Amino acid sequence: MNATDIPLRFAVLGPLRAWRGEQELELGSPQQRAVLAALLLRGGRPATLGELIDGVWGERPPAAAVSVLRTYVSRLRKVLEPDRNRAGGPRVVVSVGDGYLLRAPEDALDLTVVRQRAADARALRAEGDPSAAAGLLHAALDGWDGTALAGIPGPLAEAARARLDEERLALLECRIDNDLDLGRHTEVIAELMSLTRAYPMKEQLSRLLMLALYRSGRQADALAVFRTARRTLVDQLGIEPGAALRELHDRILAADESLALLPPRQQAQPPPARPPAPATRPAQLPADLPTFVGRHSELDRVRALLPEDGRMPSTVIIGAIGGMGGIGKTTLAVHWAHEIAGRFPDGQLCLNLRGFDPTGTVVTPEEAIRVFLDALGVPPSNIPSGLAAQAALYRSLLAERRVLILLDNARDADQVRPLLPGSPGSLVIVTSRSRLTGLVVGEGAFPLTLDQLTTSEAHDLLARRLGADRLAAEPEAAAEIITRCARLPLALAIVAAHAVGHPGFPLATIAEEVRESHGSLDAFTGGDDITTDVRAVFSWSYKALSAPAARLFRLLGLHSGPDVSAPAVAALAGLPAQETRTLLSELTRAHLVIERLPGRYTLHDLLRVYAGERVRAEDPAEERERAVERLLSWYLHSADATYPLITPKRARVPLPAPPPSCRPLEFTEHEQALDWCESERANLVSAVHQAVACGRPDLAWRLPAVLWGFFYLRSHLHDWLDTAGAGLSAARAAGDRVGEAQGLADTAAALRFTGRVEEAIAHQHQALALYRRLGDLMGRSRAVGNLGDAYLQAGRLRESVEYSRRALAIDRVLGSTWGEGIALTNLGDAYQRLGRFQEAISCLEQALTVLRASDNRWVEGVALDILGTVHHRLRRHDDAVAHYHRALETHRAIANRWGEGHSLSNLGDVQLDAGREEEARTSWRRALEIFVELGHPDAEKARERLARPPGRAPRAAGDGTASARTA
């Protein structure tokens, strides 16, 4: 057997344990075991990082919870798959979206095996075969090895322990009931006496004990059990025993002969006694929306909660549908409820809990239970006082029933908990703008968070309401309406209703009305009905926030990027990190922001508009300006903190001090700095344009200046040219000559790398002239050196030699080793293109000495690549290959993917020239993969190389590379 095929087994019905074959595994720390337990209990469904963090640590996770969690997962992977081939990826604990999924056969978990045995046993009992059921029931109970998840910390394990204890008790009741059917009444009395003392509120245990005593000829003792149970219920809950217990008491008093045990083959199969059916079967679902469309993936997920074969669920199923206001939670819940209503023959209960209601009147659990008790046929005079007693009666009525319960618009988990059934067979659907994390962690609810409709679904919604022909006649207008409505169902419905009310209006007119309201929600009012006004719907969630969270929500309307990190939010609000995270959690629970990735948040487009309206209405202009300044300064100074790691020893751009309460990030590693820039790239680009728009040219031109190295390394040429140009225009408009010179230099560098070399030369000459007027000798040096490089790329080699020599002389006077190394490299490249190979080698070897002394690995890789080209042109193939390999090592050390791709291309050329065609094609393929990944135009050159007929060698790459050697 292959090592990877050794089966895994897991146990949760006792201490958490795992085996690989016959070998028990060491599962690590208690928290690491808690992560494994959480994945096992998901039953083959993925768990998000947020759910795992909530389950392991609850409301007080450590500061680095995500990193710690990933470490636990990595360790579990090593334990569960010690022989895994790293290249093949994990097969047991796999990454799925923002989270993880544990893949194992169903019978690998003891809980699944026990539940299957219990289900089979109940089916045998229903078929009239208690003897066969007995073995399965005893085997199922033997699967328990003490307290479930013993020693596992965290709220998820605690809640699971409570559920599994209830499940074990229900299974124990079923086994004893089956034993009574088999005539084992005397054998179970002692066990039942112990159980009724341990669980005095469990009426089913008292019922079984009464029946066992009566069949053993102990009628008086059986009646005494009833008196004890009644006294306990009245004293502690203020309620009378349920109908099943009272009925058995009356039959024992009357010495009902039908209570005597029948021979096994004559046994009828009545279900356990249950409360009498109510006078009316409740059917409270509202009508399904006739225009319902889409939500196919969401419906597939909720459908999976119920057994496919129509069997009764073995536990209470709770589906928690969350999302922002207007996203379609109630519509989906009602549609699904109608789809499955037939599986719940005892009726449907439905109530709007008004958790987020314009009236502000929230339904209390007491009010909700009274409504449901009335629907279940309980006379008002029989409803006890007090929530606990009402909830006990409610659960007794639902015991052994199959009822569908829809709780719409819940405010929080505390409002919902008393309304949950206590026995399996029912389904509860909850909708809320809150995340209801307490229900997920404590009661095992299955969360489903709704997002906007897809573009196709939004189109179908409009077509269902307006007619497909009307949309087909004006496809562009229909597409604009969908975009302007941000695919929010409520907004689409409002605009569609307006269009239906004006059938003669072209859709282009409707689209124009929506367009003209851009920046406000005026186009999304629904007339007199406040529940169909987008602004009003959003306001109900907003008004439920605490004052600090409401302020934070408003300030988020000032952020112009697509998403925002928690540290950036802290800067925007001027708050400490911990307080910011707490407020973001409140906004996330209210579905006013979405945590797309751990620590990264976004707002729905229309919510962003609403936040912008509120911040302009409620916060003074001075506060808004300070918030934007803190945010933009945070981006600038955090980006600057990456600069010495990405471009070490390069002269830094002077920055103004950050404002108070702005705490920029710090970085310690090259990859960390690059990854941060990549994750924030869209926000950094947006920040440049926001700085221009709000009159901060000083920030606008400095941001692209500090991002120079990042833009180059990751080949983000469009963003580089865009931001450098915006910064340059802002500096010119403000008369900032220092900023203008820097903007000219940055724009020239971006133009050079996009192949627009003549424009780059013109910009560098303008920058050089400005640096002369400013008396900035270092700036002049950089401009002269960059002109040497630009002329080189333009093929104007004699001018390149002239400017490179001038730059070399200036840099040596200034002691600028960074500039000196670049000038020598450019000079060596110009010489090799002119065929002056010995002078080229001399310059490049000098360059390597200077570059290594100044730790300029950027240009070191370029110099090595050019030396490879020199040796290739001299037909020294082995020397060329050796230099290209050293160039590749250097490029990879600083994650210079662009340089790596060019050196691979050149390496392939020399390999082909040396007769090693397969190696050459491998190098070119790797180069092509890099250029395609970067979206770089040199991908076409790589394709041309690969398309050459076999055996046809290219000429030596005398034009060098396009790698960075600008100052």
Secondary structure, DSSP 8 states (H G I E B T S, - for coil): --GGGS-EEEE-SSB-EEEETTEE----SHHHHHHHHHHHHTTT--EEHHHHHHHHHTT---TTHHHHHHHHHHHHHHHH-TT--GGG--SSEEE-SSEEEE---GGGBHHHHHHHHHHHHHHHHHTT-HHHHHHHHHHHHHT--SSTTBT--SHHHHHHHHHHHHHHHHHHHHHHHHHHHTT-HHHHHHHHHHHHHH-TT-HHHHHHHHHHHHHTT-HHHHHHHHHHHHHHHHHHHS----HHHHHHHHHHHTT-GGGS---GGG------------SS--B------TT----HHHHHHHHTTS-TT----SS-EEEEEE-STTSSHHHHHHHHHHHHGGG-TT-EEEEE--TT-TT-----HHHHHHHHHHHTT--GGG--SSHHHHHHHHHHHHTT---EEEEEEE--HHHHGGGS-SSTT-EEEEEESS--HHHHHHH--EEEE-----HHHHHHHHHHHH-HHHHHH-HHHHHHHHHHTTT-HHHHHHHHHHHHH-TTS-HHHHHHHHHHTTTSSGGG--TT-GGG-HHHHHHHHHHTS-HHHHHHHHHHTT--SS-EEHHHHHHHHT--HHHHHHHHHHHHHTTSSEEEETTEEE--HHHHHHHHHHHHHHS-HHHHHHHHHHHHHHHHHHHHHHHHHHSTTS---------TT-------SHHHHHHHHHHTHHHHHHHHHHHHHTT-HHHHHHHHHHTHHHHHHTT-HHHHHHHHHHHHHHHHHHT-HHHHHHHHHHHHHHHHHTT-HHHHHHHHHHHHHHHHHHT-HHHHHHHHHHHHHHHHHHT-HHHHHHHHHHHHHHHHHHT-HHHHHHHHHHHHHHHHHTT-HHHHHHHHHHHHHHHHHTT-HHHHHHHHHHHHHHHHHTT-HHHHHHHHHHHHHHHHHTT-HHHHHHHHHHHHHHHHHTT-HHHHHHHHHHHHHHHHHHT-TTHHHHHHHHHS-TT------TT--------
